[in-house]
Amino acid sequence: MTQTSSAPGGEARLALTAGFVCYLIWGFVPLAFQAIGKLGVGPWETLAHRTFWSIPTAGLLVLLAGQARHAAGVLRSPRVMAWLALSSVLIAINWIIFIWAVNSGRLLETSLGYYINPLVNMAAGALLFRERVDRLGIGAMALAGVGVVIQAVALGHLPLVSLALALSFGGYGVVRKRVAAEAQTGLFVECLLLGVPGVVFILWLNQQGQGHFAQNAATVAWLLASGPITAVPLVLFSWAARRIPLSAMGFLQFIAPTISFTIGLVEGEPFTPLRAVSFLFIWGGAAVFAFGAWKKGRDLARAAQSAA
């Protein structure tokens, strides 16, 4: 599929575990934001609380990782801060689209977006990190492309939600792979950059009598929980993304959309025969991608055994 350098064996296995856990959490995250939406909290207010309450969790992770000095150095580096400002914008775009979509009966579209994302990662790896894409990778992208076209026909328009989610999160992964900041520190800075306008917006809503934070205990609990729900999987993702190839992260990412897809079906979202065909092509691309990743891993293991 694609080829690049990775972390040493033990650290690579730990990074794969971290990636698996983060995508497992992300698979069930729609349920949390649907619960917040049912309490009357709009997408922008949810985003503001999500960013603001991520700051304490992200700060604690920096301290636990012993990265206080590193964080101070990042804050003093204009170049690194510029990269993190860009990653902050990309993840904020991804979050607001996602929050709106899961509360608008578009979970199937979000799952499609995150099925596409690994192929965005593959293309980015080839273009930006000189990772080699073989015939299986090209085939996977071709199948997914056909699936997107059929989905557009089924919807009567381009699946803009899906494409926006895939491109924004794919771009976020590329930036975080380039930025010279550890996972915990980078996330903390991102939360600071987004949390400041977030708290301003929260205060403005409260002054206008439109805030929901103090309306009842359930709302307080869910909004406070949005911080760790956001910070923990993101720091796992960022830590793993810097230690294993983007292609490997893309393989793991099939976990989250599969869970979201199942939730969407259970909740009764429309699933026409034409949409089913589009997902069959997407799943075909995912299967080819997975087979290529397995084949590459097997070949590397055999080569290591031969060398030994």
DRENMI-859310 format. One line per 10 residues: for each residue x, y negated, z of C-alpha. Coordinates in nm, 3 decimals. Example, Ala and Ser with C-alpha at 12.3 -4.5 7.8 and 13.67 -1.06 7.14 Angstrom:
<recs>
1.230 0.450 0.780 ~ 1.367 0.106 0.714
</recs>
This chain:
<recs>
0.000 0.000 0.000 ~ 0.210 -0.290 0.127 ~ 0.553 -0.282 0.276 ~ 0.730 -0.504 0.523 ~ 0.945 -0.478 0.832 ~ 0.785 -0.401 1.165 ~ 0.874 -0.387 1.531 ~ 1.071 -0.097 1.684 ~ 0.879 0.228 1.736 ~ 0.765 0.182 2.096
0.669 -0.182 2.054 ~ 0.497 -0.106 1.722 ~ 0.280 0.159 1.891 ~ 0.193 -0.087 2.166 ~ 0.108 -0.349 1.904 ~ -0.121 -0.101 1.726 ~ -0.298 -0.034 2.058 ~ -0.339 -0.406 2.120 ~ -0.483 -0.450 1.771 ~ -0.725 -0.161 1.822
-0.856 -0.306 2.150 ~ -0.896 -0.656 2.008 ~ -1.102 -0.532 1.712 ~ -1.313 -0.314 1.941 ~ -1.400 -0.621 2.148 ~ -1.472 -0.824 1.835 ~ -1.711 -0.556 1.714 ~ -1.942 -0.614 2.012 ~ -1.889 -0.992 2.042 ~ -2.202 -1.070 1.831
-2.418 -0.940 2.114 ~ -2.266 -1.194 2.353 ~ -2.325 -1.489 2.122 ~ -2.675 -1.370 2.042 ~ -2.746 -1.366 2.416 ~ -2.618 -1.725 2.442 ~ -2.828 -1.828 2.142 ~ -3.143 -1.678 2.297 ~ -3.088 -1.907 2.597 ~ -3.134 -2.208 2.365
-2.767 -2.301 2.324 ~ -2.691 -2.418 1.970 ~ -2.384 -2.313 1.766 ~ -2.188 -2.637 1.818 ~ -2.248 -2.643 2.192 ~ -2.151 -2.275 2.208 ~ -1.831 -2.351 2.016 ~ -1.749 -2.639 2.252 ~ -1.788 -2.420 2.561 ~ -1.606 -2.133 2.393
-1.299 -2.349 2.330 ~ -1.305 -2.531 2.666 ~ -1.349 -2.222 2.885 ~ -1.077 -2.042 2.692 ~ -0.818 -2.285 2.833 ~ -0.802 -2.137 3.189 ~ -0.781 -1.780 3.057 ~ -0.517 -1.869 2.799 ~ -0.318 -2.066 3.059 ~ -0.326 -1.771 3.298
-0.200 -1.541 3.023 ~ 0.092 -1.780 2.961 ~ 0.186 -1.771 3.329 ~ 0.154 -1.392 3.352 ~ 0.378 -1.356 3.047 ~ 0.638 -1.590 3.198 ~ 0.611 -1.828 2.902 ~ 0.574 -2.160 3.086 ~ 0.909 -2.290 2.957 ~ 0.834 -2.163 2.610
0.496 -2.342 2.617 ~ 0.665 -2.666 2.722 ~ 0.908 -2.630 2.433 ~ 0.624 -2.570 2.186 ~ 0.441 -2.880 2.308 ~ 0.757 -3.084 2.241 ~ 0.802 -2.948 1.887 ~ 0.613 -3.154 1.624 ~ 0.666 -2.885 1.358 ~ 0.525 -2.603 1.569
0.239 -2.823 1.690 ~ 0.151 -2.904 1.329 ~ 0.129 -2.532 1.245 ~ -0.083 -2.468 1.554 ~ -0.309 -2.761 1.467 ~ -0.369 -2.595 1.130 ~ -0.438 -2.256 1.288 ~ -0.676 -2.427 1.533 ~ -0.878 -2.578 1.249 ~ -0.896 -2.243 1.069
-1.011 -2.049 1.375 ~ -1.265 -2.320 1.466 ~ -1.414 -2.294 1.115 ~ -1.430 -1.917 1.154 ~ -1.594 -1.941 1.498 ~ -1.866 -2.190 1.406 ~ -1.966 -1.994 1.094 ~ -1.969 -1.670 1.292 ~ -2.175 -1.810 1.583 ~ -2.429 -1.959 1.342
-2.448 -1.641 1.131 ~ -2.504 -1.392 1.415 ~ -2.789 -1.608 1.545 ~ -2.942 -1.646 1.197 ~ -2.995 -1.278 1.115 ~ -2.678 -1.256 0.902 ~ -2.479 -0.990 1.083 ~ -2.454 -0.781 0.767 ~ -2.295 -1.076 0.590 ~ -2.045 -1.121 0.873
-1.956 -0.753 0.854 ~ -1.903 -0.784 0.478 ~ -1.669 -1.078 0.542 ~ -1.458 -0.880 0.782 ~ -1.451 -0.580 0.547 ~ -1.309 -0.815 0.282 ~ -1.056 -0.968 0.522 ~ -0.805 -0.680 0.514 ~ -0.781 -0.722 0.139 ~ -0.723 -1.094 0.188
-0.443 -0.995 0.426 ~ -0.302 -0.759 0.164 ~ -0.302 -1.030 -0.101 ~ -0.147 -1.278 0.143 ~ 0.119 -1.027 0.240 ~ 0.213 -0.978 -0.125 ~ 0.212 -1.348 -0.215 ~ 0.365 -1.499 0.099 ~ 0.565 -1.225 0.267 ~ 0.680 -1.030 -0.042
0.503 -0.715 0.070 ~ 0.474 -0.461 -0.210 ~ 0.123 -0.368 -0.326 ~ 0.102 -0.027 -0.495 ~ -0.169 0.119 -0.719 ~ -0.382 0.226 -0.422 ~ -0.378 -0.129 -0.290 ~ -0.477 -0.270 -0.628 ~ -0.755 -0.011 -0.651 ~ -0.882 -0.102 -0.304
-0.897 -0.471 -0.395 ~ -1.071 -0.392 -0.726 ~ -1.342 -0.185 -0.553 ~ -1.398 -0.456 -0.296 ~ -1.419 -0.718 -0.571 ~ -1.693 -0.519 -0.745 ~ -1.874 -0.491 -0.411 ~ -1.866 -0.867 -0.361 ~ -2.007 -0.925 -0.711 ~ -2.292 -0.680 -0.649
-2.359 -0.842 -0.312 ~ -2.387 -1.178 -0.489 ~ -2.643 -1.031 -0.729 ~ -2.837 -0.878 -0.439 ~ -2.845 -1.207 -0.247 ~ -2.904 -1.425 -0.553 ~ -2.594 -1.630 -0.471 ~ -2.233 -1.585 -0.370 ~ -2.197 -1.434 -0.019 ~ -2.056 -1.764 0.107
-2.074 -1.665 0.474 ~ -1.873 -1.351 0.404 ~ -1.615 -1.527 0.189 ~ -1.575 -1.816 0.435 ~ -1.520 -1.579 0.728 ~ -1.269 -1.368 0.533 ~ -1.068 -1.663 0.403 ~ -1.065 -1.862 0.728 ~ -0.955 -1.568 0.941 ~ -0.714 -1.445 0.676
-0.559 -1.791 0.668 ~ -0.542 -1.794 1.046 ~ -0.350 -1.466 1.045 ~ -0.103 -1.599 0.788 ~ -0.037 -1.918 0.986 ~ 0.006 -1.732 1.316 ~ 0.252 -1.494 1.151 ~ 0.460 -1.792 1.041 ~ 0.444 -2.010 1.352 ~ 0.736 -1.992 1.597
0.526 -1.943 1.910 ~ 0.453 -1.638 2.120 ~ 0.094 -1.511 2.118 ~ -0.003 -1.636 2.464 ~ 0.159 -1.976 2.417 ~ 0.015 -2.027 2.069 ~ -0.335 -1.943 2.187 ~ -0.303 -2.175 2.487 ~ -0.202 -2.466 2.265 ~ -0.484 -2.389 2.021
-0.733 -2.388 2.309 ~ -0.598 -2.723 2.430 ~ -0.627 -2.874 2.083 ~ -0.985 -2.753 2.044 ~ -1.089 -2.784 2.409 ~ -1.034 -3.160 2.434 ~ -1.294 -3.253 2.167 ~ -1.503 -2.965 2.301 ~ -1.533 -3.110 2.651 ~ -1.603 -3.456 2.506
-1.892 -3.308 2.309 ~ -2.021 -3.122 2.617 ~ -2.017 -3.442 2.824 ~ -2.195 -3.632 2.546 ~ -2.466 -3.366 2.525 ~ -2.519 -3.385 2.900 ~ -2.549 -3.764 2.885 ~ -2.812 -3.724 2.615 ~ -3.000 -3.471 2.826 ~ -2.942 -3.201 2.564
-2.682 -2.990 2.743 ~ -2.769 -2.637 2.854 ~ -2.481 -2.548 3.085 ~ -2.665 -2.599 3.416 ~ -3.011 -2.489 3.306 ~ -2.990 -2.153 3.488 ~ -2.745 -1.898 3.628 ~ -2.758 -1.677 3.318 ~ -2.653 -1.964 3.092 ~ -2.368 -2.060 3.323
-2.246 -1.700 3.337 ~ -2.256 -1.645 2.960 ~ -2.087 -1.975 2.875 ~ -1.813 -1.916 3.133 ~ -1.767 -1.564 2.995 ~ -1.723 -1.701 2.641 ~ -1.374 -1.814 2.747 ~ -1.220 -1.475 2.828 ~ -1.431 -1.310 2.555 ~ -1.253 -1.543 2.314
-0.903 -1.560 2.461 ~ -0.831 -1.196 2.541 ~ -0.887 -1.043 2.194 ~ -0.724 -1.341 2.021 ~ -0.404 -1.311 2.222 ~ -0.401 -0.936 2.153 ~ -0.446 -1.008 1.781 ~ -0.176 -1.276 1.769 ~ 0.071 -1.063 1.965 ~ 0.010 -0.762 1.742
0.010 -0.961 1.416 ~ 0.369 -1.078 1.474 ~ 0.494 -0.722 1.533 ~ 0.327 -0.508 1.266 ~ 0.255 -0.571 0.895 ~ -0.055 -0.763 0.795 ~ -0.162 -0.451 0.607 ~ -0.169 -0.253 0.931 ~ -0.376 -0.521 1.104 ~ -0.613 -0.506 0.808
-0.652 -0.131 0.851 ~ -0.747 -0.176 1.216 ~ -0.993 -0.450 1.127 ~ -1.238 -0.201 0.976 ~ -1.337 -0.117 1.335 ~ -1.505 -0.451 1.408 ~ -1.723 -0.487 1.093 ~ -1.838 -0.126 1.125 ~ -1.969 -0.198 1.474 ~ -2.127 -0.527 1.360
-2.280 -0.358 1.055 ~ -2.441 -0.097 1.280 ~ -2.577 -0.366 1.512 ~ -2.725 -0.551 1.213 ~ -2.902 -0.238 1.091 ~ -3.037 -0.162 1.439 ~ -3.168 -0.518 1.464 ~ -3.357 -0.470 1.137 ~ -3.173 -0.701 0.898 ~ -3.279 -0.656 0.532
-3.079 -0.383 0.361 ~ -3.197 -0.338 0.003 ~ -3.075 -0.060 -0.227 ~ -2.862 -0.311 -0.420 ~ -2.698 -0.431 -0.099 ~ -2.637 -0.067 -0.010 ~ -2.458 -0.019 -0.344 ~ -2.242 -0.325 -0.275 ~ -2.140 -0.186 0.063 ~ -2.061 0.150 -0.097
-1.802 -0.024 -0.315 ~ -1.667 -0.216 -0.014 ~ -1.644 0.106 0.187 ~ -1.478 0.272 -0.112 ~ -1.213 0.002 -0.109 ~ -1.172 0.048 0.266 ~ -1.135 0.424 0.223 ~ -0.869 0.382 -0.046 ~ -0.692 0.130 0.176 ~ -0.704 0.369 0.472
-0.575 0.659 0.261 ~ -0.287 0.446 0.138 ~ -0.197 0.344 0.493 ~ -0.207 0.709 0.604 ~ 0.004 0.819 0.309 ~ 0.261 0.548 0.375 ~ 0.282 0.647 0.743 ~ 0.327 1.013 0.651 ~ 0.601 0.932 0.401 ~ 0.785 0.715 0.654
0.763 0.991 0.915 ~ 0.905 1.247 0.670 ~ 1.185 1.011 0.575 ~ 1.270 0.960 0.942 ~ 1.276 1.335 1.000 ~ 1.503 1.388 0.701 ~ 1.739 1.117 0.820 ~ 1.749 1.275 1.166
</recs>
